[in-house]
Amino acid sequence: MKKQKKGFVLAEATLAEVNKQLKVNLFVILVVGFVLGSNILHFMREKSVFYGVLIAAMVVALFFVIKSRQVLKLKQQELIK
């Protein structure tokens, strides 16, 4: 019987899998960006510490998602060559 993959493993990924992950990654960036914008609007209205902390957390999350996209792009270029 063939073993099923449990998740995405970058070292063993094919070009199709990397392209799929790049699409998912772009969607996540858009969602995080939208939520970040919404939180900024709430913070400007209410001047709440909660929204300030939430904005900081979302910026950190966005940073890591963008970094993971850069790694995926490097893997994609490696697979294309």
PDB file of N, CA, C and O in Angstrom:
ATOM      1  N   MET A   1       0.822  -1.187   0.000  1.00  0.00           N
ATOM      2  CA  MET A   1       0.000   0.000   0.000  1.00  0.00           C
ATOM      3  C   MET A   1       0.866   1.251   0.000  1.00  0.00           C
ATOM      4  O   MET A   1       1.950   1.278   0.582  1.00  0.00           O
ATOM      5  N   LYS A   2       0.379   2.254  -0.645  1.00  0.00           N
ATOM      6  CA  LYS A   2       1.109   3.510  -0.760  1.00  0.00           C
ATOM      7  C   LYS A   2       0.857   4.373   0.476  1.00  0.00           C
ATOM      8  O   LYS A   2      -0.279   4.518   0.929  1.00  0.00           O
ATOM      9  N   LYS A   3       1.936   4.942   1.009  1.00  0.00           N
ATOM     10  CA  LYS A   3       1.782   5.840   2.160  1.00  0.00           C
ATOM     11  C   LYS A   3       1.226   7.173   1.704  1.00  0.00           C
ATOM     12  O   LYS A   3       1.649   7.721   0.686  1.00  0.00           O
ATOM     13  N   GLN A   4       0.280   7.686   2.461  1.00  0.00           N
ATOM     14  CA  GLN A   4      -0.268   9.005   2.160  1.00  0.00           C
ATOM     15  C   GLN A   4       0.564  10.070   2.852  1.00  0.00           C
ATOM     16  O   GLN A   4       1.052   9.880   3.966  1.00  0.00           O
ATOM     17  N   LYS A   5       0.712  11.195   2.166  1.00  0.00           N
ATOM     18  CA  LYS A   5       1.406  12.323   2.779  1.00  0.00           C
ATOM     19  C   LYS A   5       0.527  12.929   3.857  1.00  0.00           C
ATOM     20  O   LYS A   5      -0.687  13.049   3.692  1.00  0.00           O
ATOM     21  N   LYS A   6       1.148  13.304   4.953  1.00  0.00           N
ATOM     22  CA  LYS A   6       0.380  13.942   6.022  1.00  0.00           C
ATOM     23  C   LYS A   6       0.236  15.429   5.799  1.00  0.00           C
ATOM     24  O   LYS A   6      -0.723  16.031   6.281  1.00  0.00           O
ATOM     25  N   GLY A   7       1.152  16.031   5.088  1.00  0.00           N
ATOM     26  CA  GLY A   7       1.095  17.469   4.862  1.00  0.00           C
ATOM     27  C   GLY A   7       2.075  17.864   3.785  1.00  0.00           C
ATOM     28  O   GLY A   7       2.668  17.019   3.114  1.00  0.00           O
ATOM     29  N   PHE A   8       2.233  19.146   3.634  1.00  0.00           N
ATOM     30  CA  PHE A   8       3.129  19.682   2.617  1.00  0.00           C
ATOM     31  C   PHE A   8       4.552  19.674   3.155  1.00  0.00           C
ATOM     32  O   PHE A   8       4.834  20.256   4.202  1.00  0.00           O
ATOM     33  N   VAL A   9       5.448  19.007   2.429  1.00  0.00           N
ATOM     34  CA  VAL A   9       6.865  18.968   2.783  1.00  0.00           C
ATOM     35  C   VAL A   9       7.619  19.654   1.654  1.00  0.00           C
ATOM     36  O   VAL A   9       7.647  19.154   0.529  1.00  0.00           O
ATOM     37  N   LEU A  10       8.225  20.783   1.946  1.00  0.00           N
ATOM     38  CA  LEU A  10       8.857  21.593   0.907  1.00  0.00           C
ATOM     39  C   LEU A  10       9.996  20.860   0.214  1.00  0.00           C
ATOM     40  O   LEU A  10      10.172  20.999  -0.996  1.00  0.00           O
ATOM     41  N   ALA A  11      10.772  20.083   0.962  1.00  0.00           N
ATOM     42  CA  ALA A  11      11.921  19.394   0.377  1.00  0.00           C
ATOM     43  C   ALA A  11      11.500  18.351  -0.655  1.00  0.00           C
ATOM     44  O   ALA A  11      12.258  18.059  -1.581  1.00  0.00           O
ATOM     45  N   GLU A  12      10.295  17.783  -0.508  1.00  0.00           N
ATOM     46  CA  GLU A  12       9.825  16.732  -1.410  1.00  0.00           C
ATOM     47  C   GLU A  12       8.766  17.235  -2.386  1.00  0.00           C
ATOM     48  O   GLU A  12       8.153  16.433  -3.090  1.00  0.00           O
ATOM     49  N   ALA A  13       8.543  18.523  -2.443  1.00  0.00           N
ATOM     50  CA  ALA A  13       7.432  19.080  -3.220  1.00  0.00           C
ATOM     51  C   ALA A  13       7.740  19.103  -4.712  1.00  0.00           C
ATOM     52  O   ALA A  13       8.877  19.311  -5.135  1.00  0.00           O
ATOM     53  N   THR A  14       6.688  18.882  -5.490  1.00  0.00           N
ATOM     54  CA  THR A  14       6.791  19.020  -6.937  1.00  0.00           C
ATOM     55  C   THR A  14       6.436  20.459  -7.303  1.00  0.00           C
ATOM     56  O   THR A  14       5.986  21.240  -6.464  1.00  0.00           O
ATOM     57  N   LEU A  15       6.650  20.786  -8.568  1.00  0.00           N
ATOM     58  CA  LEU A  15       6.346  22.140  -9.029  1.00  0.00           C
ATOM     59  C   LEU A  15       4.855  22.447  -8.883  1.00  0.00           C
ATOM     60  O   LEU A  15       4.487  23.561  -8.509  1.00  0.00           O
ATOM     61  N   ALA A  16       4.002  21.475  -9.174  1.00  0.00           N
ATOM     62  CA  ALA A  16       2.552  21.683  -9.050  1.00  0.00           C
ATOM     63  C   ALA A  16       2.158  21.960  -7.598  1.00  0.00           C
ATOM     64  O   ALA A  16       1.323  22.824  -7.329  1.00  0.00           O
ATOM     65  N   GLU A  17       2.762  21.221  -6.668  1.00  0.00           N
ATOM     66  CA  GLU A  17       2.451  21.433  -5.251  1.00  0.00           C
ATOM     67  C   GLU A  17       2.924  22.803  -4.779  1.00  0.00           C
ATOM     68  O   GLU A  17       2.233  23.472  -4.011  1.00  0.00           O
ATOM     69  N   VAL A  18       4.100  23.220  -5.237  1.00  0.00           N
ATOM     70  CA  VAL A  18       4.623  24.531  -4.852  1.00  0.00           C
ATOM     71  C   VAL A  18       3.725  25.630  -5.407  1.00  0.00           C
ATOM     72  O   VAL A  18       3.431  26.603  -4.711  1.00  0.00           O
ATOM     73  N   ASN A  19       3.288  25.481  -6.657  1.00  0.00           N
ATOM     74  CA  ASN A  19       2.389  26.477  -7.250  1.00  0.00           C
ATOM     75  C   ASN A  19       1.073  26.552  -6.484  1.00  0.00           C
ATOM     76  O   ASN A  19       0.528  27.637  -6.279  1.00  0.00           O
ATOM     77  N   LYS A  20       0.566  25.397  -6.063  1.00  0.00           N
ATOM     78  CA  LYS A  20      -0.680  25.375  -5.279  1.00  0.00           C
ATOM     79  C   LYS A  20      -0.478  26.098  -3.947  1.00  0.00           C
ATOM     80  O   LYS A  20      -1.334  26.873  -3.520  1.00  0.00           O
ATOM     81  N   GLN A  21       0.654  25.840  -3.294  1.00  0.00           N
ATOM     82  CA  GLN A  21       0.939  26.494  -2.021  1.00  0.00           C
ATOM     83  C   GLN A  21       1.116  27.999  -2.191  1.00  0.00           C
ATOM     84  O   GLN A  21       0.753  28.772  -1.305  1.00  0.00           O
ATOM     85  N   LEU A  22       1.674  28.418  -3.328  1.00  0.00           N
ATOM     86  CA  LEU A  22       1.811  29.854  -3.593  1.00  0.00           C
ATOM     87  C   LEU A  22       0.445  30.519  -3.731  1.00  0.00           C
ATOM     88  O   LEU A  22       0.252  31.649  -3.282  1.00  0.00           O
ATOM     89  N   LYS A  23      -0.503  29.817  -4.352  1.00  0.00           N
ATOM     90  CA  LYS A  23      -1.863  30.364  -4.474  1.00  0.00           C
ATOM     91  C   LYS A  23      -2.522  30.473  -3.103  1.00  0.00           C
ATOM     92  O   LYS A  23      -3.157  31.480  -2.789  1.00  0.00           O
ATOM     93  N   VAL A  24      -2.366  29.430  -2.291  1.00  0.00           N
ATOM     94  CA  VAL A  24      -2.928  29.451  -0.937  1.00  0.00           C
ATOM     95  C   VAL A  24      -2.273  30.565  -0.122  1.00  0.00           C
ATOM     96  O   VAL A  24      -2.940  31.278   0.628  1.00  0.00           O
ATOM     97  N   ASN A  25      -0.962  30.700  -0.281  1.00  0.00           N
ATOM     98  CA  ASN A  25      -0.218  31.724   0.440  1.00  0.00           C
ATOM     99  C   ASN A  25      -0.698  33.120   0.068  1.00  0.00           C
ATOM    100  O   ASN A  25      -0.845  33.978   0.938  1.00  0.00           O
ATOM    101  N   LEU A  26      -0.943  33.353  -1.215  1.00  0.00           N
ATOM    102  CA  LEU A  26      -1.443  34.658  -1.654  1.00  0.00           C
ATOM    103  C   LEU A  26      -2.814  34.942  -1.042  1.00  0.00           C
ATOM    104  O   LEU A  26      -3.085  36.067  -0.621  1.00  0.00           O
ATOM    105  N   PHE A  27      -3.675  33.931  -0.992  1.00  0.00           N
ATOM    106  CA  PHE A  27      -4.993  34.089  -0.380  1.00  0.00           C
ATOM    107  C   PHE A  27      -4.858  34.450   1.100  1.00  0.00           C
ATOM    108  O   PHE A  27      -5.573  35.317   1.601  1.00  0.00           O
ATOM    109  N   VAL A  28      -3.939  33.779   1.795  1.00  0.00           N
ATOM    110  CA  VAL A  28      -3.722  34.057   3.220  1.00  0.00           C
ATOM    111  C   VAL A  28      -3.217  35.488   3.412  1.00  0.00           C
ATOM    112  O   VAL A  28      -3.639  36.178   4.340  1.00  0.00           O
ATOM    113  N   ILE A  29      -2.313  35.932   2.536  1.00  0.00           N
ATOM    114  CA  ILE A  29      -1.808  37.307   2.624  1.00  0.00           C
ATOM    115  C   ILE A  29      -2.950  38.299   2.451  1.00  0.00           C
ATOM    116  O   ILE A  29      -3.031  39.288   3.179  1.00  0.00           O
ATOM    117  N   LEU A  30      -3.832  38.038   1.489  1.00  0.00           N
ATOM    118  CA  LEU A  30      -4.965  38.941   1.267  1.00  0.00           C
ATOM    119  C   LEU A  30      -5.899  38.975   2.471  1.00  0.00           C
ATOM    120  O   LEU A  30      -6.360  40.044   2.870  1.00  0.00           O
ATOM    121  N   VAL A  31      -6.181  37.811   3.051  1.00  0.00           N
ATOM    122  CA  VAL A  31      -7.073  37.748   4.215  1.00  0.00           C
ATOM    123  C   VAL A  31      -6.441  38.460   5.411  1.00  0.00           C
ATOM    124  O   VAL A  31      -7.102  39.246   6.089  1.00  0.00           O
ATOM    125  N   VAL A  32      -5.167  38.185   5.667  1.00  0.00           N
ATOM    126  CA  VAL A  32      -4.485  38.830   6.794  1.00  0.00           C
ATOM    127  C   VAL A  32      -4.417  40.340   6.573  1.00  0.00           C
ATOM    128  O   VAL A  32      -4.594  41.112   7.515  1.00  0.00           O
ATOM    129  N   GLY A  33      -4.164  40.761   5.342  1.00  0.00           N
ATOM    130  CA  GLY A  33      -4.138  42.194   5.033  1.00  0.00           C
ATOM    131  C   GLY A  33      -5.489  42.850   5.258  1.00  0.00           C
ATOM    132  O   GLY A  33      -5.563  43.959   5.788  1.00  0.00           O
ATOM    133  N   PHE A  34      -6.565  42.165   4.855  1.00  0.00           N
ATOM    134  CA  PHE A  34      -7.912  42.697   5.062  1.00  0.00           C
ATOM    135  C   PHE A  34      -8.227  42.820   6.553  1.00  0.00           C
ATOM    136  O   PHE A  34      -8.740  43.844   7.004  1.00  0.00           O
ATOM    137  N   VAL A  35      -7.917  41.772   7.310  1.00  0.00           N
ATOM    138  CA  VAL A  35      -8.180  41.795   8.752  1.00  0.00           C
ATOM    139  C   VAL A  35      -7.324  42.868   9.430  1.00  0.00           C
ATOM    140  O   VAL A  35      -7.786  43.550  10.345  1.00  0.00           O
ATOM    141  N   LEU A  36      -6.085  43.013   8.981  1.00  0.00           N
ATOM    142  CA  LEU A  36      -5.212  44.051   9.534  1.00  0.00           C
ATOM    143  C   LEU A  36      -5.786  45.436   9.266  1.00  0.00           C
ATOM    144  O   LEU A  36      -5.795  46.285  10.158  1.00  0.00           O
ATOM    145  N   GLY A  37      -6.262  45.671   8.055  1.00  0.00           N
ATOM    146  CA  GLY A  37      -6.884  46.957   7.732  1.00  0.00           C
ATOM    147  C   GLY A  37      -8.112  47.218   8.583  1.00  0.00           C
ATOM    148  O   GLY A  37      -8.327  48.334   9.055  1.00  0.00           O
ATOM    149  N   SER A  38      -8.916  46.181   8.774  1.00  0.00           N
ATOM    150  CA  SER A  38     -10.108  46.304   9.612  1.00  0.00           C
ATOM    151  C   SER A  38      -9.729  46.636  11.058  1.00  0.00           C
ATOM    152  O   SER A  38     -10.357  47.481  11.697  1.00  0.00           O
ATOM    153  N   ASN A  39      -8.704  45.966  11.559  1.00  0.00           N
ATOM    154  CA  ASN A  39      -8.252  46.234  12.932  1.00  0.00           C
ATOM    155  C   ASN A  39      -7.711  47.651  13.075  1.00  0.00           C
ATOM    156  O   ASN A  39      -7.917  48.294  14.104  1.00  0.00           O
ATOM    157  N   ILE A  40      -7.026  48.136  12.055  1.00  0.00           N
ATOM    158  CA  ILE A  40      -6.508  49.506  12.099  1.00  0.00           C
ATOM    159  C   ILE A  40      -7.662  50.505  12.166  1.00  0.00           C
ATOM    160  O   ILE A  40      -7.599  51.484  12.909  1.00  0.00           O
ATOM    161  N   LEU A  41      -8.716  50.252  11.385  1.00  0.00           N
ATOM    162  CA  LEU A  41      -9.887  51.140  11.429  1.00  0.00           C
ATOM    163  C   LEU A  41     -10.545  51.124  12.808  1.00  0.00           C
ATOM    164  O   LEU A  41     -10.923  52.172  13.331  1.00  0.00           O
ATOM    165  N   HIS A  42     -10.682  49.927  13.398  1.00  0.00           N
ATOM    166  CA  HIS A  42     -11.262  49.829  14.742  1.00  0.00           C
ATOM    167  C   HIS A  42     -10.388  50.562  15.756  1.00  0.00           C
ATOM    168  O   HIS A  42     -10.899  51.249  16.640  1.00  0.00           O
ATOM    169  N   PHE A  43      -9.073  50.415  15.626  1.00  0.00           N
ATOM    170  CA  PHE A  43      -8.155  51.070  16.554  1.00  0.00           C
ATOM    171  C   PHE A  43      -8.252  52.586  16.439  1.00  0.00           C
ATOM    172  O   PHE A  43      -8.228  53.290  17.449  1.00  0.00           O
ATOM    173  N   MET A  44      -8.364  53.094  15.204  1.00  0.00           N
ATOM    174  CA  MET A  44      -8.475  54.543  15.013  1.00  0.00           C
ATOM    175  C   MET A  44      -9.767  55.078  15.624  1.00  0.00           C
ATOM    176  O   MET A  44      -9.803  56.199  16.131  1.00  0.00           O
ATOM    177  N   ARG A  45     -10.824  54.273  15.575  1.00  0.00           N
ATOM    178  CA  ARG A  45     -12.102  54.708  16.132  1.00  0.00           C
ATOM    179  C   ARG A  45     -12.119  54.638  17.660  1.00  0.00           C
ATOM    180  O   ARG A  45     -12.550  55.581  18.324  1.00  0.00           O
ATOM    181  N   GLU A  46     -11.645  53.515  18.214  1.00  0.00           N
ATOM    182  CA  GLU A  46     -11.818  53.263  19.640  1.00  0.00           C
ATOM    183  C   GLU A  46     -10.576  53.527  20.486  1.00  0.00           C
ATOM    184  O   GLU A  46     -10.691  53.658  21.705  1.00  0.00           O
ATOM    185  N   LYS A  47      -9.410  53.607  19.885  1.00  0.00           N
ATOM    186  CA  LYS A  47      -8.138  53.788  20.608  1.00  0.00           C
ATOM    187  C   LYS A  47      -7.982  52.755  21.726  1.00  0.00           C
ATOM    188  O   LYS A  47      -7.563  53.083  22.836  1.00  0.00           O
ATOM    189  N   SER A  48      -8.327  51.507  21.415  1.00  0.00           N
ATOM    190  CA  SER A  48      -8.287  50.425  22.387  1.00  0.00           C
ATOM    191  C   SER A  48      -6.921  49.729  22.364  1.00  0.00           C
ATOM    192  O   SER A  48      -6.331  49.540  21.301  1.00  0.00           O
ATOM    193  N   VAL A  49      -6.432  49.356  23.537  1.00  0.00           N
ATOM    194  CA  VAL A  49      -5.169  48.625  23.646  1.00  0.00           C
ATOM    195  C   VAL A  49      -5.307  47.257  22.982  1.00  0.00           C
ATOM    196  O   VAL A  49      -4.360  46.759  22.373  1.00  0.00           O
ATOM    197  N   PHE A  50      -6.479  46.658  23.101  1.00  0.00           N
ATOM    198  CA  PHE A  50      -6.726  45.348  22.493  1.00  0.00           C
ATOM    199  C   PHE A  50      -6.459  45.389  20.992  1.00  0.00           C
ATOM    200  O   PHE A  50      -5.778  44.514  20.458  1.00  0.00           O
ATOM    201  N   TYR A  51      -6.985  46.390  20.316  1.00  0.00           N
ATOM    202  CA  TYR A  51      -6.770  46.484  18.871  1.00  0.00           C
ATOM    203  C   TYR A  51      -5.317  46.822  18.544  1.00  0.00           C
ATOM    204  O   TYR A  51      -4.808  46.406  17.503  1.00  0.00           O
ATOM    205  N   GLY A  52      -4.654  47.558  19.405  1.00  0.00           N
ATOM    206  CA  GLY A  52      -3.234  47.840  19.207  1.00  0.00           C
ATOM    207  C   GLY A  52      -2.398  46.571  19.257  1.00  0.00           C
ATOM    208  O   GLY A  52      -1.513  46.363  18.427  1.00  0.00           O
ATOM    209  N   VAL A  53      -2.689  45.723  20.244  1.00  0.00           N
ATOM    210  CA  VAL A  53      -1.981  44.445  20.369  1.00  0.00           C
ATOM    211  C   VAL A  53      -2.329  43.539  19.193  1.00  0.00           C
ATOM    212  O   VAL A  53      -1.461  42.850  18.656  1.00  0.00           O
ATOM    213  N   LEU A  54      -3.584  43.541  18.798  1.00  0.00           N
ATOM    214  CA  LEU A  54      -4.020  42.727  17.665  1.00  0.00           C
ATOM    215  C   LEU A  54      -3.333  43.167  16.374  1.00  0.00           C
ATOM    216  O   LEU A  54      -2.961  42.331  15.551  1.00  0.00           O
ATOM    217  N   ILE A  55      -3.168  44.459  16.199  1.00  0.00           N
ATOM    218  CA  ILE A  55      -2.472  44.978  15.013  1.00  0.00           C
ATOM    219  C   ILE A  55      -1.022  44.503  15.017  1.00  0.00           C
ATOM    220  O   ILE A  55      -0.505  44.074  13.986  1.00  0.00           O
ATOM    221  N   ALA A  56      -0.374  44.580  16.162  1.00  0.00           N
ATOM    222  CA  ALA A  56       1.021  44.132  16.251  1.00  0.00           C
ATOM    223  C   ALA A  56       1.135  42.641  15.922  1.00  0.00           C
ATOM    224  O   ALA A  56       2.052  42.228  15.213  1.00  0.00           O
ATOM    225  N   ALA A  57       0.204  41.840  16.436  1.00  0.00           N
ATOM    226  CA  ALA A  57       0.219  40.402  16.155  1.00  0.00           C
ATOM    227  C   ALA A  57      -0.018  40.126  14.672  1.00  0.00           C
ATOM    228  O   ALA A  57       0.609  39.237  14.095  1.00  0.00           O
ATOM    229  N   MET A  58      -0.913  40.878  14.065  1.00  0.00           N
ATOM    230  CA  MET A  58      -1.206  40.681  12.640  1.00  0.00           C
ATOM    231  C   MET A  58      -0.023  41.097  11.772  1.00  0.00           C
ATOM    232  O   MET A  58       0.235  40.473  10.743  1.00  0.00           O
ATOM    233  N   VAL A  59       0.692  42.132  12.169  1.00  0.00           N
ATOM    234  CA  VAL A  59       1.880  42.559  11.412  1.00  0.00           C
ATOM    235  C   VAL A  59       2.949  41.471  11.481  1.00  0.00           C
ATOM    236  O   VAL A  59       3.596  41.174  10.477  1.00  0.00           O
ATOM    237  N   VAL A  60       3.137  40.877  12.656  1.00  0.00           N
ATOM    238  CA  VAL A  60       4.105  39.785  12.799  1.00  0.00           C
ATOM    239  C   VAL A  60       3.675  38.589  11.955  1.00  0.00           C
ATOM    240  O   VAL A  60       4.502  37.980  11.277  1.00  0.00           O
ATOM    241  N   ALA A  61       2.387  38.251  11.990  1.00  0.00           N
ATOM    242  CA  ALA A  61       1.885  37.138  11.179  1.00  0.00           C
ATOM    243  C   ALA A  61       2.086  37.416   9.694  1.00  0.00           C
ATOM    244  O   ALA A  61       2.494  36.530   8.942  1.00  0.00           O
ATOM    245  N   LEU A  62       1.804  38.628   9.278  1.00  0.00           N
ATOM    246  CA  LEU A  62       1.982  39.006   7.873  1.00  0.00           C
ATOM    247  C   LEU A  62       3.453  38.909   7.471  1.00  0.00           C
ATOM    248  O   LEU A  62       3.765  38.473   6.362  1.00  0.00           O
ATOM    249  N   PHE A  63       4.347  39.307   8.354  1.00  0.00           N
ATOM    250  CA  PHE A  63       5.781  39.199   8.088  1.00  0.00           C
ATOM    251  C   PHE A  63       6.176  37.747   7.821  1.00  0.00           C
ATOM    252  O   PHE A  63       6.888  37.464   6.857  1.00  0.00           O
ATOM    253  N   PHE A  64       5.712  36.818   8.678  1.00  0.00           N
ATOM    254  CA  PHE A  64       6.075  35.413   8.506  1.00  0.00           C
ATOM    255  C   PHE A  64       5.431  34.798   7.267  1.00  0.00           C
ATOM    256  O   PHE A  64       6.042  33.953   6.613  1.00  0.00           O
ATOM    257  N   VAL A  65       4.229  35.202   6.941  1.00  0.00           N
ATOM    258  CA  VAL A  65       3.582  34.689   5.734  1.00  0.00           C
ATOM    259  C   VAL A  65       4.330  35.171   4.493  1.00  0.00           C
ATOM    260  O   VAL A  65       4.515  34.405   3.546  1.00  0.00           O
ATOM    261  N   ILE A  66       4.756  36.416   4.489  1.00  0.00           N
ATOM    262  CA  ILE A  66       5.517  36.943   3.348  1.00  0.00           C
ATOM    263  C   ILE A  66       6.872  36.246   3.254  1.00  0.00           C
ATOM    264  O   ILE A  66       7.332  35.950   2.152  1.00  0.00           O
ATOM    265  N   LYS A  67       7.514  35.979   4.383  1.00  0.00           N
ATOM    266  CA  LYS A  67       8.785  35.246   4.369  1.00  0.00           C
ATOM    267  C   LYS A  67       8.587  33.835   3.811  1.00  0.00           C
ATOM    268  O   LYS A  67       9.415  33.356   3.037  1.00  0.00           O
ATOM    269  N   SER A  68       7.501  33.170   4.195  1.00  0.00           N
ATOM    270  CA  SER A  68       7.247  31.828   3.670  1.00  0.00           C
ATOM    271  C   SER A  68       6.985  31.880   2.168  1.00  0.00           C
ATOM    272  O   SER A  68       7.345  30.949   1.447  1.00  0.00           O
ATOM    273  N   ARG A  69       6.369  32.944   1.693  1.00  0.00           N
ATOM    274  CA  ARG A  69       6.152  33.103   0.252  1.00  0.00           C
ATOM    275  C   ARG A  69       7.491  33.237  -0.473  1.00  0.00           C
ATOM    276  O   ARG A  69       7.667  32.693  -1.563  1.00  0.00           O
ATOM    277  N   GLN A  70       8.429  33.958   0.130  1.00  0.00           N
ATOM    278  CA  GLN A  70       9.750  34.094  -0.485  1.00  0.00           C
ATOM    279  C   GLN A  70      10.454  32.743  -0.578  1.00  0.00           C
ATOM    280  O   GLN A  70      11.110  32.456  -1.580  1.00  0.00           O
ATOM    281  N   VAL A  71      10.324  31.914   0.453  1.00  0.00           N
ATOM    282  CA  VAL A  71      10.922  30.578   0.431  1.00  0.00           C
ATOM    283  C   VAL A  71      10.265  29.725  -0.653  1.00  0.00           C
ATOM    284  O   VAL A  71      10.949  28.998  -1.373  1.00  0.00           O
ATOM    285  N   LEU A  72       8.943  29.814  -0.767  1.00  0.00           N
ATOM    286  CA  LEU A  72       8.240  29.068  -1.813  1.00  0.00           C
ATOM    287  C   LEU A  72       8.669  29.522  -3.201  1.00  0.00           C
ATOM    288  O   LEU A  72       8.818  28.698  -4.103  1.00  0.00           O
ATOM    289  N   LYS A  73       8.868  30.815  -3.380  1.00  0.00           N
ATOM    290  CA  LYS A  73       9.323  31.342  -4.676  1.00  0.00           C
ATOM    291  C   LYS A  73      10.713  30.799  -5.017  1.00  0.00           C
ATOM    292  O   LYS A  73      10.978  30.444  -6.166  1.00  0.00           O
ATOM    293  N   LEU A  74      11.600  30.734  -4.017  1.00  0.00           N
ATOM    294  CA  LEU A  74      12.931  30.177  -4.246  1.00  0.00           C
ATOM    295  C   LEU A  74      12.848  28.714  -4.663  1.00  0.00           C
ATOM    296  O   LEU A  74      13.551  28.284  -5.577  1.00  0.00           O
ATOM    297  N   LYS A  75      11.989  27.951  -3.996  1.00  0.00           N
ATOM    298  CA  LYS A  75      11.812  26.536  -4.342  1.00  0.00           C
ATOM    299  C   LYS A  75      11.239  26.405  -5.745  1.00  0.00           C
ATOM    300  O   LYS A  75      11.640  25.516  -6.496  1.00  0.00           O
ATOM    301  N   GLN A  76      10.309  27.279  -6.105  1.00  0.00           N
ATOM    302  CA  GLN A  76       9.721  27.253  -7.441  1.00  0.00           C
ATOM    303  C   GLN A  76      10.797  27.516  -8.494  1.00  0.00           C
ATOM    304  O   GLN A  76      10.846  26.823  -9.511  1.00  0.00           O
ATOM    305  N   GLN A  77      11.641  28.490  -8.266  1.00  0.00           N
ATOM    306  CA  GLN A  77      12.724  28.788  -9.214  1.00  0.00           C
ATOM    307  C   GLN A  77      13.699  27.620  -9.318  1.00  0.00           C
ATOM    308  O   GLN A  77      14.206  27.321 -10.399  1.00  0.00           O
ATOM    309  N   GLU A  78      13.957  26.964  -8.191  1.00  0.00           N
ATOM    310  CA  GLU A  78      14.851  25.807  -8.187  1.00  0.00           C
ATOM    311  C   GLU A  78      14.256  24.655  -8.999  1.00  0.00           C
ATOM    312  O   GLU A  78      14.973  23.972  -9.730  1.00  0.00           O
ATOM    313  N   LEU A  79      12.957  24.445  -8.869  1.00  0.00           N
ATOM    314  CA  LEU A  79      12.307  23.355  -9.598  1.00  0.00           C
ATOM    315  C   LEU A  79      12.185  23.655 -11.086  1.00  0.00           C
ATOM    316  O   LEU A  79      12.189  22.735 -11.904  1.00  0.00           O
ATOM    317  N   ILE A  80      12.078  24.919 -11.441  1.00  0.00           N
ATOM    318  CA  ILE A  80      11.959  25.294 -12.851  1.00  0.00           C
ATOM    319  C   ILE A  80      13.285  25.048 -13.575  1.00  0.00           C
ATOM    320  O   ILE A  80      13.290  24.645 -14.738  1.00  0.00           O
ATOM    321  N   LYS A  81      14.403  25.287 -12.894  1.00  0.00           N
ATOM    322  CA  LYS A  81      15.729  25.108 -13.527  1.00  0.00           C
ATOM    323  C   LYS A  81      16.069  23.661 -13.733  1.00  0.00           C
ATOM    324  O   LYS A  81      17.141  23.346 -14.249  1.00  0.00           O
TER     325      LYS A  81
END
